[in-house]
Amino acid sequence: MIRLRLKPGREESVRRRHPWLFSGAVASRDGDGSDGLAEVIAADERPVARGAYSPDSQILARLWTFDGRPIDGALLRERLAAARSLREKVIPTGTTGYRAVNSEGDLCPGVVLDIFGDTAILELLTEGTEKWRSGLEEAVREVFAGKRLLVRQSGTGRDRGGAPLPREGGAQIEATLAPFLENGLRFFADVSTGQKTGFYLDQRENRVRLRALAEGRTVLNLFSYSGGFSVAALAGGARQAVDVDSSPPALALAREHRRENRLPAPPEDFVQEDVFADLRRRVAAQESWDIVVCDPPAFAKKRADINRAARGYKDINRLAMKLVATGGWLLTCSCSGLVSADLFQKIVFSASVEAGRSFAIAARQGAGPDHPVSLDCPEGEYLKGLWLMAAG
């Protein structure tokens, strides 16, 4: 276990139980940290926290305890059991796909666990938690017994500032689709090569709202991935739902989702195209849609990306706004954690001015209660969704 000694005056965030220890706060390191464990020492030699050590990350340690308690099997099982207890209270009927452990929100920084029916996907988001893999696997098998467990290790690549590495040692998760239910609708998570852990579980609440609004309406689903929004809209009685995405495998899965739910899947409802280019074509054709869903991937991966991301969000929203019929709806989202809710709203307002359209915010909707956010780490609230009604 490595000992990280803080610089004088740099222990305030640790005292406030913030789980991220940045490298700039550390004066010295004693030990090799090969077990992924770190103990944080104040400048006066007092132990103040323990956590997962990532030597190549700007966030040098993700902190798990602040009271001297060791990080062992008992602690891992306790944290996972508490997370499971919460889900038993908040997951809706007819739903077997949900986030079971949400990193900092469940006091497990660097660890995500998603459940898709009988399959559990454990994602280790930091190099430090990758070193704890065997202990975490054991705890998951005990607390979430009966699930087939697959592991994704993305931390080393993330911590080194690059793309997440595929798997430890280059090993591949077996190619498979994991079936699950969401509010009675049938879906598949692409747990081998899909985005995130195979499905956008964090958009469940927005799909519920769309389903309630969709009857008799036309829906344009931008950055559709595997078509979850369109399935919800058609299940709610939408007249038409069109998926636009650049990925052929994602659109193939979107077709399968419609077939599985006995919903119409005509070829023209699936458009493989760059979304920006597709939107420009639709604007030029003066198309009009009752509901437009705009849920792009994260445009800002690091702070240096924020200005470029803001331009991207403004451009995509400016175009999408021109397609919304008067009295219609735009659901626009950002999953860039570095783009605050306040900044995102300002970007969307600026887009509406350039589009020459007036919108009212009818609702703000982020991830559901299976994605809790720690008060100690508000940065964990990454998803912003604005339901906008077109006034003109």
C-alpha positions in Angstrom: 0.0 0.0 0.0 1.4 3.3 -1.0 1.3 6.3 1.3 0.4 9.6 -0.3 1.5 12.6 1.8 -0.5 15.8 1.2 1.0 19.3 0.7 0.3 21.7 3.7 -3.1 23.2 3.4 -4.4 20.7 0.8 -6.5 18.4 3.0 -9.8 20.5 2.9 -11.4 18.4 0.1 -10.5 15.2 1.9 -11.9 16.5 5.1 -15.2 17.2 3.2 -15.1 13.6 2.0 -14.7 14.4 -1.7 -13.6 11.1 -3.2 -11.2 12.5 -5.8 -7.6 13.2 -4.8 -5.8 15.1 -7.5 -2.0 14.6 -8.1 -1.4 18.3 -7.5 -2.3 18.0 -3.8 0.3 15.3 -3.1 3.8 16.2 -1.9 5.3 12.8 -1.8 4.6 9.1 -2.4 6.0 6.2 -0.3 5.6 2.7 -1.5 5.0 1.1 -4.9 1.2 0.9 -4.9 1.2 -2.4 -6.7 -1.9 -3.6 -4.8 -3.9 -0.6 -5.9 -4.3 0.5 -2.3 -3.4 4.0 -1.1 -3.4 5.6 2.3 -3.6 9.4 2.3 -1.6 11.2 5.0 -2.0 14.8 6.0 1.1 17.1 6.2 1.2 16.6 10.0 1.3 12.7 9.4 -2.3 12.0 10.3 -4.0 9.3 8.2 -7.1 10.9 6.7 -8.4 8.5 3.9 -7.9 5.3 2.0 -8.7 4.5 -1.6 -7.8 3.1 -5.0 -4.4 4.2 -6.4 -4.0 5.2 -10.1 -0.4 6.4 -10.6 -0.9 7.6 -14.2 -4.1 9.6 -13.6 -4.6 13.2 -12.8 -6.9 11.8 -10.1 -4.3 10.0 -8.2 -6.7 8.2 -5.9 -10.4 7.5 -5.6 -11.2 7.6 -1.9 -13.4 4.9 -0.3 -13.0 5.5 3.5 -12.3 8.5 5.7 -12.3 6.9 9.1 -9.3 4.6 9.0 -11.4 1.6 8.0 -9.4 -0.8 5.7 -10.7 -1.6 2.3 -11.3 -5.4 2.4 -13.8 -8.0 1.4 -16.1 -7.0 4.2 -16.2 -3.4 3.1 -16.8 -4.3 -0.6 -19.7 -6.6 0.3 -21.2 -4.0 2.6 -21.1 -1.3 -0.1 -22.6 -3.6 -2.7 -25.3 -4.8 -0.4 -26.3 -1.2 0.4 -26.5 -0.5 -3.3 -28.6 -3.6 -3.9 -31.0 -2.6 -1.1 -31.6 0.8 -2.8 -32.4 -0.8 -6.1 -34.9 -3.1 -4.5 -36.8 0.0 -3.5 -36.6 2.1 -6.7 -36.6 -0.2 -9.7 -40.1 -0.1 -11.4 -42.2 -3.2 -12.0 -41.5 -4.9 -15.3 -37.9 -3.8 -15.4 -34.9 -6.1 -15.2 -32.3 -3.8 -16.7 -30.8 -1.2 -14.3 -27.6 0.2 -12.8 -26.8 -1.7 -9.6 -23.7 0.2 -8.5 -23.1 3.8 -9.6 -19.5 4.6 -8.7 -19.3 7.6 -6.4 -23.0 7.7 -5.9 -22.8 4.3 -4.1 -19.6 5.1 -2.3 -17.7 2.8 -4.7 -15.7 5.3 -6.8 -14.3 3.7 -9.9 -16.8 0.9 -10.0 -19.9 0.5 -12.1 -22.2 -2.6 -12.1 -25.1 -2.9 -14.6 -27.7 -5.7 -14.5 -29.3 -6.9 -17.7 -31.7 -9.7 -16.7 -29.5 -12.7 -15.8 -26.3 -10.9 -16.8 -24.2 -8.6 -14.7 -21.5 -6.3 -16.2 -18.8 -5.1 -13.8 -16.9 -2.1 -15.3 -13.7 -1.0 -13.5 -13.2 2.6 -14.4 -9.7 3.2 -12.9 -6.4 1.5 -12.9 -6.6 1.3 -9.1 -9.9 -0.6 -9.1 -8.6 -2.9 -11.8 -6.1 -4.1 -9.2 -9.0 -5.1 -7.0 -10.7 -7.1 -9.6 -10.7 -10.5 -7.9 -12.1 -9.1 -4.6 -14.8 -7.1 -6.4 -15.8 -10.1 -8.5 -16.1 -12.2 -5.4 -18.2 -9.6 -3.7 -20.5 -9.2 -6.7 -21.0 -13.0 -7.0 -22.0 -13.1 -3.3 -24.3 -10.1 -3.2 -25.8 -10.5 -6.7 -25.9 -14.3 -6.6 -27.2 -16.2 -9.7 -26.0 -13.7 -12.3 -23.6 -14.4 -15.1 -20.7 -12.0 -14.5 -18.8 -10.3 -17.2 -16.0 -7.8 -16.5 -14.9 -4.7 -18.5 -11.6 -3.1 -17.6 -11.5 0.4 -19.0 -9.5 2.2 -16.3 -5.9 2.0 -17.4 -6.6 3.6 -20.8 -8.8 6.3 -19.2 -6.3 7.1 -16.5 -3.5 7.5 -19.0 -5.5 10.1 -20.9 -6.3 7.9 -23.9 -9.0 5.7 -25.1 -10.1 2.9 -22.7 -8.1 -0.3 -23.3 -10.3 -3.1 -24.7 -9.7 -5.7 -21.9 -6.9 -6.9 -19.7 -4.3 -8.8 -21.8 -6.4 -8.1 -24.9 -9.0 -10.7 -23.8 -12.4 -10.2 -25.4 -15.8 -10.6 -23.7 -17.7 -13.3 -25.5 -20.0 -11.8 -28.2 -23.5 -11.9 -26.8 -26.7 -10.0 -26.4 -28.2 -10.0 -22.9 -32.0 -9.8 -22.9 -33.8 -7.7 -20.3 -37.1 -5.8 -19.7 -37.7 -2.0 -19.3 -41.2 -1.2 -18.2 -42.5 -4.2 -19.9 -40.6 -3.6 -23.2 -38.0 -6.1 -24.4 -34.5 -5.0 -25.1 -31.0 -6.5 -25.6 -27.8 -5.1 -24.2 -24.8 -5.6 -26.5 -22.4 -6.6 -23.7 -19.6 -7.5 -26.0 -19.0 -4.4 -28.2 -21.8 -1.9 -27.3 -21.6 1.6 -26.0 -21.2 2.0 -22.2 -22.0 -1.5 -20.8 -24.3 -2.3 -23.7 -27.4 0.0 -23.3 -28.2 3.5 -22.2 -29.9 2.7 -18.9 -29.6 6.3 -17.7 -32.3 7.4 -20.2 -35.1 5.2 -18.8 -37.0 8.1 -17.2 -36.9 10.1 -20.5 -38.2 7.1 -22.4 -41.1 6.8 -20.0 -42.0 10.5 -20.6 -41.6 10.1 -24.4 -43.9 7.1 -24.3 -46.6 9.1 -22.6 -46.4 12.0 -25.1 -46.0 10.0 -28.3 -49.6 9.0 -29.3 -50.3 9.9 -32.9 -47.1 11.9 -33.2 -44.1 11.7 -35.5 -40.7 11.2 -33.8 -37.2 11.8 -35.1 -34.6 10.0 -32.9 -31.1 11.5 -33.4 -28.0 9.6 -32.3 -30.4 6.8 -31.9 -27.9 4.0 -31.1 -30.1 0.9 -30.6 -33.4 2.7 -30.9 -34.6 2.7 -27.3 -36.4 6.0 -27.6 -38.2 4.9 -30.8 -39.4 1.7 -29.2 -40.8 3.6 -26.3 -42.5 6.1 -28.7 -44.0 3.4 -30.9 -45.2 1.5 -27.8 -46.9 4.8 -26.8 -48.8 5.0 -30.1 -46.4 7.1 -32.2 -47.4 7.3 -35.9 -43.8 7.1 -37.0 -40.3 7.0 -35.4 -37.1 7.4 -37.4 -33.7 6.3 -36.1 -30.6 8.2 -37.3 -27.2 6.9 -36.4 -23.8 6.4 -38.1 -23.4 2.8 -36.8 -24.7 -0.1 -38.9 -24.6 -2.6 -35.9 -26.5 -0.1 -33.7 -29.3 0.2 -36.3 -29.4 -3.5 -36.8 -30.0 -3.9 -33.1 -32.7 -1.1 -33.3 -34.5 -3.2 -35.9 -34.3 -6.3 -33.7 -35.7 -4.3 -30.8 -38.8 -3.3 -32.8 -39.3 -6.9 -34.0 -39.0 -8.2 -30.5 -41.7 -5.8 -29.4 -43.9 -6.4 -32.5 -43.6 -2.8 -33.6 -43.4 -1.6 -37.2 -39.9 -1.5 -38.7 -40.0 -0.3 -42.3 -36.6 0.2 -43.9 -37.1 4.0 -44.2 -37.2 4.3 -40.4 -33.5 3.5 -40.1 -31.0 6.0 -41.5 -27.3 5.3 -41.4 -25.8 8.8 -41.7 -23.7 11.3 -39.9 -26.3 13.1 -37.8 -25.0 16.6 -38.5 -25.2 16.0 -42.2 -28.6 14.3 -42.0 -30.0 17.3 -40.0 -28.7 19.8 -42.5 -30.4 17.9 -45.3 -33.7 17.7 -43.3 -33.6 21.5 -42.5 -32.9 22.2 -46.2 -36.0 20.1 -47.1 -38.0 22.0 -44.5 -39.1 18.9 -42.7 -41.4 19.2 -39.6 -41.6 16.7 -36.7 -43.8 16.5 -33.7 -41.1 15.3 -31.4 -37.3 15.4 -31.9 -34.9 13.5 -29.6 -31.3 14.7 -29.6 -29.1 12.5 -27.3 -25.5 12.8 -28.7 -22.4 11.1 -27.2 -20.3 13.1 -24.8 -18.6 15.9 -26.7 -16.3 16.9 -23.8 -14.0 14.2 -22.5 -11.6 16.6 -20.8 -11.6 20.3 -19.8 -9.7 21.3 -22.9 -12.7 20.0 -24.9 -15.4 22.3 -23.3 -15.3 25.1 -25.8 -15.4 22.8 -28.8 -18.1 20.8 -27.1 -20.2 23.9 -26.6 -20.0 24.7 -30.3 -21.0 21.2 -31.2 -24.0 21.3 -28.8 -25.1 24.7 -30.1 -24.9 23.6 -33.7 -26.8 20.3 -33.3 -29.5 22.0 -31.2 -29.8 24.9 -33.7 -30.5 22.4 -36.5 -32.8 20.2 -34.4 -34.9 23.2 -33.3 -35.7 24.1 -36.9 -37.4 20.7 -37.4 -39.8 20.9 -34.4 -43.4 21.7 -35.3 -45.1 24.5 -33.4 -46.5 23.0 -30.3 -44.1 20.1 -30.7 -41.3 18.8 -28.4 -37.5 18.7 -28.3 -35.8 16.5 -25.8 -32.2 17.6 -25.9 -29.5 15.9 -23.7 -25.9 16.2 -22.7 -24.0 13.4 -21.0 -20.7 15.4 -20.8 -20.0 15.7 -17.1 -17.7 18.7 -17.7 -20.6 20.6 -19.2 -22.7 21.9 -16.2 -26.4 22.1 -16.3 -26.2 25.9 -16.2 -23.8 26.0 -19.1 -25.9 23.5 -21.1 -29.0 25.5 -20.7 -27.2 28.7 -21.9 -25.9 26.8 -24.9 -29.4 25.6 -25.8 -30.8 29.1 -25.3 -28.1 30.5 -27.7 -29.1 27.8 -30.2 -32.7 28.8 -30.0 -31.8 32.5 -30.8 -29.8 31.4 -33.8 -32.6 29.1 -35.0 -35.1 31.9 -34.6 -37.4 29.7 -32.5 -39.0 30.1 -29.0 -39.1 27.2 -26.6 -40.3 26.8 -23.0 -38.6 24.4 -20.6 -41.4 22.0 -19.5 -39.2 19.6 -17.5 -35.6 18.8 -16.6 -34.8 15.1 -16.5 -31.6 13.4 -15.7 -30.8 9.7 -14.9 -33.2 7.7 -12.7 -32.8 6.8 -9.0 -30.7 3.8 -9.9 -28.0 6.4 -10.7 -27.7 8.1 -7.3 -25.4 11.1 -7.0 -23.3 11.7 -3.8 -23.6 15.1 -2.2 -19.9 14.8 -1.6 -19.3 14.5 -5.3 -21.8 16.5 -7.4 -19.6 15.9 -10.4 -21.3 12.5 -10.7 -24.5 14.1 -12.0 -23.4 14.0 -15.6 -26.7 13.6 -17.6 -28.7 16.7 -18.4 -32.0 16.5 -20.2 -34.3 19.4 -21.2 -37.8 18.8 -22.4 -38.6 21.9 -24.6 -42.0 22.8 -26.0 -41.9 24.8 -29.2 -43.8 28.0 -28.9 -43.1 29.3 -32.3 
